[in-house]
Amino acid sequence: MTRWLTDVRQRLAQAAESGPAATSDAVDAPTAESPPAAQPGPVPPPPATTTSPPVPDRHPVPRVVRDAAEWSWRLLIIAAAVAGVGWLAWELRLVIFPLVAALLLAAGLQPLVRRLRMAGWARGPASAVVFVGFLLVVVGSLTLVGNAVGGQFQDVVDQAEEGLQEVRDWLAGPPFSIDEAQLDRYIDRAVAIFQDDSAVTEQAATAATVAIEILVGLALALFALIFFLYDGERIWTWLVRLFPSRARARAAAAGDVAWLTLGQYIRGTVLVALFDAVTITILLFILQVPLALPLGVLVFFGAFVPLIGAFVTGTVAVLVALVTQGLLIAIVVLVGLIVVQQIESNIFQPFILGRMVSVHPLAVAVAVAIGTLAGSIIGAIIAVPIIALVNTVGSYLASTRERPPPVSSG
């Protein structure tokens, strides 16, 4: 019995050792029922794609001409829309121009209101203090200029009369040889032409109309300035709600960029105008030209028209120097004016305005020319800010077309 059990154990051990190899051999060996695996053959090439021949363009008008025509009528519609807006603005200029002036002033004064509010002031007192301070500065400057003109005007008139007498003596000598009687007759004829009753009446009516328009526009501009300083943020929030809901975020952000650009432009222009005015005034004081301070104030206001404003108003100083001090001093004033303009255009203005409102000089010149033709002096003043706003807002909208900014809370 023991021998039989031992024999069984040896057979089981041998079967356990030879089991895995036998199983694998049994798996690897093909059976009669399972067919042999198919060997991979050559892959057939993909079927050739058949491309249809291009359809010939049988349109009688060439493609280039059609594209040019489509661009042309679209551009004509855009130009007509711009012209219509410009015509409407000109027809409503008694309202539009004062509002634009108030908006420009508010852009320059708003940082002062913001600083007072950050210091703990309420909105109403901060706006009132800035508005009253602005009025005091303007009225004080005009009073100072008036006193200076009143004190020196008679001297300039006397010197102008002396210069006129020298001109009469020069005309009486060779080569003209015009005696005083003939010159007096010429002057009387010129005065008679300008003293026509109808012309005088028409000029008086025009002057009265212009004076009324200026007063109404000034009152409206000051009234609008108060509300722009006090309630400008809420006015803009109400305007943003007029846009579609999906465009409000981008409209609000574009408005912030436009307001920042406008404020920087106004403050930079004021600093540039101060630079021109102070420099020219100092030069006139050194050369002892009469009316130096009023002429400097005139240059200050003229500098708000880019490129040409300060130079055109500065020529008045050149003429005053020519009448009162002679040709040499007038040439010195003209050279000084040109040097100041070069320093302003190439150094001071780019440094103050910076890259945010940088506009190509050619665009500035074209904008000033178009603004002057369309709206006279006011058009020339507001042309460059409009170009700067269009440039900045257009660049911002183009850069955020795919990812609109989130709506700021509050």
Buried (B, 14 or more C-beta within 10 A) or exposed (E): EEEEEEEEEEEEEEEEEEEEEEEEEEEEEEEEEEEEEEEEEEEEEEEEEEEEEEEEEEEEEEEEEEEEEEEEEEEEEEEEEEEEEBEEBEEEBEBBBBBBBBBBBBBBBBEBBEEBBEEEBEBEEBBBBBBEEBEEEEEEEEEEBEEBBEEBEEEBEEBEEEBEEEEBEEBBEEEEEEEEEEBEEEEEEEEEEEEEEEEEEEEEEEEEEEEEBEEEBEEBBBEBBBBBBBBBEEEBBEEBEEEEEEEBBBBBBBBBBBBBBBBBBBBBBBBBBEBBBBBBBEBBEEBEBBBBBBBBBBBBBBBBBBBBBBBEBBEBBBEBBBBBBEEEBBEBBBEBBEEBBEBBBEEBBEEBBEEBBEBEEEBBBEBBBBBBEBBEBBBBBBBBBBBBBEBBBEEBBEEBEEEBEEEEEE
